[in-house]
């Protein structure tokens, strides 16, 4: 089964505000772009993935991620993360209705293609499924089979909200790279310990991170 993966990315100037204690205003946009570049590159290298669509209105991010091979979907609704994901899923399914669709966070700089393939293979067993994040509060991946609506509920307490929506919770070991999103300095340190992609590694080298 070949998946289409949809990745949302907010304008870089507004991204990763919770990293203010680790990266200053001048570095955070570049760090957010680096996370997305490493995430998209890993997804494109995953054998279970057919295409990647990034939903964003950021011109710089769109140009850089398109250069990697991602399709770019404008955030036409402008109604926030979940509206953007629902819109992007509808766009990609208009041309490939037979494909399953997964929404994936853009801030997974340690992502491993083989671990992502394991998660997608597990998700294929359910009409809808999700993977909790490393903190066990949020969600890093939400998947929907062909003919099923994605029904994204990302945001605060999204693990509980996706479970309440009827999506199956994937309980997998050894997929830490798919769980480790980066919102805080501690998250970044955890991702660095797993081993990040080259774009994030280059940006992180410019930061003073204890324990790096």
N, C-alpha and C positions, 0 to 999 in steps of 0.2 A: 504494500500500500504506500503510495507516494502522497505526501502532505504538502499543502500550501501553508506556509507559516506567515502570519501577520504580526508585525512588530510596530508598536506605537512609539513615537518620539516627539515630545513637546519641543517648542522652540528652545534652542540651546541657551539663550540668554536667561531663561527662567528655570533651567534644569538643575537638579541636585543642590537645592538650597540647604538641605540638611548636612551637606558636607562643608559648611562654612567654617567649622572648627579645624578642618584639615586642608582645604584648598580655598584661596581667596577668590574674589569676584573675577579676577582676570584669568584664573586657571580653570574654574568650574565648567565653563562652556566647552573648552577643549577636552576636559576629562570626560564629560558626558558624551561627546562625540567619539572619543576613544573607546568608551564602553560599548557604544553602539556598533562601531566598526568591528571590534573583536567579536561581538555577539553575532552580527550578520555574517562575518567570515566563517565562523564555526557552524552556523546553521546551513550555509551554502555547501559546506563540506560534509554534511550529514547525508548518508546514503538513503535515508527515509524521506528526504525532503525534495520536492520537485521544484518549488519556486518560493521566493521570499518577497513579500510586499511590505514596505515600510510606509506607514501612514504618518505624514508630517507636513507642516507648512514651512519648515525651516529650509531656506534655499541652500545654505552651505551643507547642512546634513544631507539633504536630498541629493546634491551633486556628488558628495563623497561616497555615499552608500550606493548610489546608482553605479558608480565606477567599480564597485565590488561585484555587481551583478544583481542587485536588488531592484525590484520594481518600486516605483514611488507612487503612492496614492495621496492626493491632496486631502487635507482634513476639512472637507467641505461642510460638515454639520457645525463645526466649531462649538460643539456641546460638551466637551470634556472627553476623558479617556474612553469611557464605555461607548459613547456615541461614535467616537472615531473608530473603535474596533468593529462595531456592528456595521458601520458604513464600509470599511475596508473589506470585511468578510463578504458583504453583498457584492462589492465590485469584483472581487476575484472569482466569486461563484457564478457571476453572470457569464463568464467565458468558460469556466470549468466546473459545472455543477456536480460532476461525479467525484470530485476530489474532497477528501476530508480537510478541515481547516483547523489550525491551532493558533491561538494568540500567545505570544511570548514576550516577556519583558525585554527591554532594550539594554538593561544594565546587568548583563551576565558576562562579565569580561573573562571569567575562568571557564566558560562553557566548553565542554568536550563533545565533539560530534557523536561519538559512540554512546555516551551517556544520554544525549538527546534522543538518539535512535531507540534506546531501551524504553525511554519514557513514552515516545510516540507509539511504539509497538504495544505497550501496555494499554495506552489510551484507546487504541483501535478496538479493544474488546468491549467498549461501552458506547452508548449513544452520545454521551457527554462525559468528560472526565477532567480533573484538574490535579495539579501538583502543588502542594503547599511550599512556601518559601522556607529558608533555613530557620527563620524565627518561629515557624509554625503558626503564624498569624495571617500572613498574606498569601498570595498566589503568584507563581512565576509562569505557569502554563495552564491554559484552558483549551480543551480540544472538543471538536464536534464532528461526528460522522457525517457522510453525505446525506443531505436531506434534513439534517437537524440544525436548528438555529444555534448560534454560538452563545447567545444570552450572557454577555460578559457582565460581571459584577465586581470589577477590580476597585481598589480603594481600601478604606479602613475596614479591617476585619473581613477581608475578602474570602479567607478560607471558610469561615462560618457561612458567609452569604452564598458562596458557590455550592457548599454542601446543602444548604437549605433550598437551593434552586433545583436540586435533584441530580447534580453532577456527581459522578463517582470520584471519591478521593483516592488517588494513586498512592499506595504505600510501598515504596521501593527503597531498597538499600543501594548504596554505592552510586548514587546519582547526585552527589553533592554539588557538582558544577552547574547543574540545572536548577538547583535550589538557591544558590548563593547570589542573590541580587545585592546591589550596593546602594544604600541610602545614607549610611553614616560612615564615619571614620573607622569604626570597629568592623563594619561590613567590608570596607576596602581592605583592611588588614587580613580579614578572613579569606577574601578572594586572592590576595597576593600570596597567602600561604598555600592555596590550592595550585597557584600558577596561572597567571593571566596571559592574555594574548599580547602581541608585540606593541600595539598602539597604546594600550593601558600601561604596559611596562615602561614605555618611553615617557609617558606623562607622569607616572608615579615617581619616576626618578627625579622629577623636579620638585617633589613634595618632601617635607620633613615628617616622616611617619615613624614614630617610635616602634621598634620591634620589627621593622621591615627587613 
